């Protein structure tokens, strides 16, 4: 029997503006599957700082901006390509010296390969 690989979306993770402060806060839970593509949206009213370890600053994202990363470059087989590992969590905080968000949310979505 032949096997097929399908691109799947996991459940969207989100964190509202009230949960974002001077220290890193998790945007939902860690990844359930190895991620092949990431979609991060900062729909708050201020620029924010993001991290994948909750300690180090990895990248800022402007207000009402988004970040898309295609990690696997069209290789959707679990044994090939590069993936963000299961359990990885996205964290967000205010930019040092910046204002706290007063509205909006941060959203984190990702895709993974499902082989059947």
N, C-alpha and C positions, 0 to 999 in steps of 0.2 A: 504494500500500500504506500502511495506517495505521501510525503509530508508537505504541508504548506506552512508558511510563516506569515502572520498577519501583524500589522502595526496596530497596537492597542493603546488607549489612553487610560491611565489610572485616575482615581478620584482627585479632583482639584483640591489643593490645600490653600488656606487663606488665613490672613491675620488682619483684623481691623485696626484702624488708627489708634484706638485707645490702648491696644496691647503693645504699641511700639514706643520705646523709651530710650534712655541713654545706654542701656545694656542690651546685648543681643537677646532676642526672643525668637523662638522657633516658629516658622510658618508651617503650621500643621505638624504632621508626623513624618518620620523617616520614610524613605522610598521602600515600597513593597517589592518592586521588581527592578532589575538593572535598567537604568534609563538610557535611551538612545537619543532623545531630543528633549530639550528643556524650553519652557516658556515661562518667563517671569515678568509680571506686570506690576509696576508701582503706580497705582491709581489713587495715591494720596496727594495732598496739596503741597508736599515738600520733597526735596531730594533725600534719598535714604542710602545707607551703607549696608552691603550684603556680605555674608560669610557662609562657607560650607563647613566650618568647624566650630563656629560660635565663639571663637577667640580672635582670629586674625581677620583683618579687613581684606576682602577679596575684590569687590568692585562696588562703585556707587551707581545709582540709577536715578535719573532726574524724575521729577514729578510728572505724572501722566505719561510715562515712557515705558517701553518694554524691551526685553532682552530675549533673543532666540538663539539657541545653540544646538546645531546638528552635530552631535558627537560622532556618530557611526559613519557618516558620509555614505549613506545608502547601503550599508551592510547590516541587514536586519537578522542576522543569524547569531544566536547567543554565544557561539564559540569563536566568532570573528569580530573584529572591530574593537572599538573602545567604548566602554560604558561607565556611567556613574554608578557605583555599587549600591546594592541593597542596604538600607539603613541610613544612607546619607540624608542629612537634614539641612534645609535652607534656613538661615537665620537673618534677621534684619534689625537695625537700630537706627537711631537718629545720627546724622553726621555730626561729629564733634564741633561744637560752636554753632550749630544750626538750630533751626526751630523744630519743635515737636509737631507732628502732623495733627491737624484739627479736623480732617475729614478723609474719607476714602478707606481703601484697603490695599493690601499686597496679595497677589495671587500667584500660585506656583502650580503649573501643570507639567506633565511629562508623558512621553510615549515609551513603550517597551515592545519587544518582539514576543509574540505568542506563537509557538510552533505546535501544530496539530498534526 
